[in-house]
Amino acid sequence: MKTAQRVISCFLIVFLASCSKEEARDFHTFDEAPSATTLFNMAYGEDEAQTLDIYLPANRSGSLTKVLVLIHGGGWVQGDKTDMREYIPMLQRDHPKHAIVNLNYRLAIPNVRTAFPNQFLDLQFALKFLTGAAATLEIKPEFGLIGVSAGGHIALQYDYGYDVKDQVKMVSSIVGPTNLKDPFYALNPDFITAMGYLVDGKEYPGVSDLARAVSPAYLVNMNSSPTILFYGENDELVPVSNGEFLKERLTAAKIDHQLTIYAGGHGDWKEDSNTDLQLQLNDFIEVHLPVN
């Protein structure tokens, strides 16, 4: 098991996982008045990993309050929604009228469970759950996805390939893989082994090129959502060529997008770069997921 995880981690993203300690709460118990409310570990599926936290703003409205969804990284085999908590105070400050969801999903376990398509489906299940609970939660089921690393990949793949109801209005990928056919990955001697652990080929019948099938860049189409991308020019885990390739595909499809490349590696950027990311992301949210 440990050997298999090291094989995957040798060329894919790894963030250290940490565990959430909040106790679950039932969303039916909060006051009907629209005061600010935080609900931890809400189950959106039967697996113990299928949980989310939701931060509901005061004075929310089912006709106005749109939702920002945070998706953690961890190389698809590690990570937890607690890794994304640092984003929440910033988003609450700069977008006080939005609800914020922090998502957990089923992690890949070599020889037990693959990442794909399970993790794309988990995001689908979560958005379906939120849509069904929208009246009770007093939210409008329109979403902006913000993913980091593997979470960025999941966000892009979901929007470009699974969002048939067009509920997602914008996607932000921070150092997320977009093209697993990139030589950076494909020429790695452990690539085929890792793909076997990550992708359930039985769920892609008739597909001979699984790396392409789970690469968001190849799914870009005229209905893809506006996309904002951030990469490090010296990233040793996700090459900047992934961001540049996706930019080419979005340009060809005439999808509104932005790509910013910072000095540094896999998110370990200077303070001025992080400030710039924050400002750009704020503006992108206000344009593409406004709460008016």
Secondary structure, DSSP 8 states (H G I E B T S, - for coil): -HHHHHHHHTTS--------------GGGS-SS---EEEEEEESSSSTT-EEEEEE-TT--TTT--EEEEE--STTTS--GGGGTTHHHHHHHH-TTSEEEEE-----BTTTB-SBTHHHHHHHHHHHHHHHTHHHHT--S-EEEEEETHHHHHHHHHHHHT-TT--EEEEEEES----TTSHHHHTSTTHHHHHHHHB-GGGSTT-S-HHHHT-GGGG--TT---EEEEEETT-SSS-HHHHHHHHHHHHHTT--EEEEEESSSSS---HHHHHHHHHHHHHHHHHHS---
